[in-house]
């Protein structure tokens, strides 16, 4: 579903269109898909879309997002529901991938004999798939684009690799292996967020430098002060 009109109604509510990111290049997205992530739909309250599905089978719901306004995490956080089931919890787009970067949430589900099965939960299906973006404590819910396809996860086109995200995950995996490989058993590993983007190399500690370099100016000043004091005393 690609949003083109300026006005959309959902249960009598006006869903708004935003084009803040239309001039921004979106990382991880192919050139032809840039427009999908540069524009978005949002509302000050929970909103959603009803998608009719007639045939039974296995399906994939693909939700497309990018953060083009906020520049830090915990500024926009919301849930996504599928026919009442929470399928995406506390989505913080910036925390996942950073600014102006494509992010897809992929939700497999199936419909069989009038029942919807998603993430291990089952409910009655009446022919409509209700996708809701749930208002949370931080700003407004939104979506850039979405579509439903019949098939499996292997059929979904993948986004381009994210070098910063992949590097961070590799570093954490190496740290886990190092901590678990020491003698005497594994050490408990604190939970970490594996979805943060590396912002750059660690800043060096200015106090970790060799203190001997700081003594040279002091010795020079001391050497100049003694002869000067001696000359003044002779006067």
Order of alpha helices (4+ residues) and beta strands (2+ residues): beta-beta-alpha-beta-beta-beta-beta-beta-alpha-beta-beta-beta-beta-beta-beta-alpha-alpha
